Amino acid sequence: MGLPESDRQPDKRGAPPSRLVDFRQDQEGHWVAVLSCGHTQHLRHLPPWQSRPWVVDAEQRQRQLGQPFACGWCAAAQADSTAPVQAPDKE
């Protein structure tokens, strides 16, 4: 019997990267990237901890639209789905 058609990447290839499709601001005014996978990612410019000066410039944000973006949520989900399953302890 074959694998269900809904299984993602059954041959263990990495998922294609998401793309930046839009930006919005949260309640605190921080920029949030809206990704093609449906997830969102905060993009803060808070030097010296996070240096993303392009985030605060409208023209530079516009240039980022359509660019690939590695989604941390998708990567975590993929890592969870590829983790080895441990056999239960025998009693």
Residue pairs with C-beta under 8 A, 6 or more apart in sequence:
3 10
8 15
8 78
8 81
9 15
9 78
12 82
14 78
15 74
15 78
17 68
17 69
17 70
17 71
18 35
18 36
18 37
18 39
18 68
18 69
18 70
18 71
18 74
19 35
19 36
19 66
19 67
19 68
19 69
20 33
20 34
20 35
20 36
20 64
20 65
20 66
20 67
20 69
21 34
21 35
21 36
21 65
21 66
22 33
22 34
22 65
23 31
23 32
23 33
23 34
23 43
23 61
23 65
24 31
24 32
24 34
25 31
25 32
26 32
26 42
30 42
30 43
30 44
31 42
31 43
31 44
31 45
31 55
31 56
31 61
32 40
32 41
32 42
32 43
33 40
33 41
33 42
33 43
33 69
34 40
35 41
35 69
35 71
37 71
37 73
37 74
39 71
39 73
39 74
41 69
41 71
41 72
41 73
43 52
43 55
44 50
44 52
44 55
45 51
45 52
45 53
45 55
45 56
53 60
54 60
54 61
54 63
54 64
55 61
